Amino acid sequence: MKHLLLSSLMLLGLASAGGAAAPTPTPLSTTAAIRDAAAQMHEHHISSICITEGGDLRGILTVRDMNGKVVAQGTDPSAPISSIM
């Protein structure tokens, strides 16, 4: 799991192979509120975040996902992330 997560973070430019990583947000669970994902993205100035379930990577939630599935469709920000995946 850690290898897959590190690989995903490297693809997103949030970590480097040399081990010196930029501060990264904690991955969020599929049960976390959409609002929590938006807050973490805003706080860390990032446009995507890793979503996990039971310690396994389930996907990457992006700002584009948030715009299309939350803002445009009027999804309740307190709904779980799983509702837009």
KAURUR-V720361 format. One record per pair of residues at least 24 apart in sequence whose ideal C-beta (glycine too) atoms are under 8 Angstrom apart, sorted by the first residue. I is the first residue (numbers start at 1). GAP is how many residues later the second one is. D is the distance in Angstrom with one decimal. If there is no record, write none. Layout:
# KAURUR-V720361
i = [I/I]
gap = [GAP/GAP]
d = [D/D]
This chain:
# KAURUR-V720361
i = [1/1/1/4/5/5/5/8/8/8/9/12/12/12/14/25/27/27/27/28/28/28/29/29/30/30/30/30/30/31/31/31/32/32/33/33/33/33/33/34/34/34/34/34/34/34/34/34/34/34/35/35/37/37/37/38/38/38/41/51/51/53/58/59/61]
gap = [54/55/56/53/45/47/52/42/49/52/41/34/36/48/32/24/24/25/30/24/33/53/24/52/28/50/51/52/55/49/50/51/48/49/44/45/46/47/48/32/36/41/42/43/44/45/46/47/49/50/42/43/24/29/44/28/32/39/25/30/34/29/27/26/24]
d = [5.5/6.3/7.1/5.3/6.2/7.9/6.0/5.6/6.3/6.6/7.1/7.6/5.7/7.3/6.9/6.0/6.7/4.7/7.6/7.2/7.7/6.4/6.4/7.5/5.8/6.5/5.3/4.0/6.7/5.1/7.4/6.7/6.8/5.5/6.8/5.1/7.0/6.6/7.4/7.3/5.8/6.8/7.7/4.9/7.3/5.6/7.4/5.8/7.6/6.5/4.1/6.0/5.5/7.4/5.9/6.2/7.9/6.9/7.9/5.7/6.7/8.0/6.9/5.5/7.3]
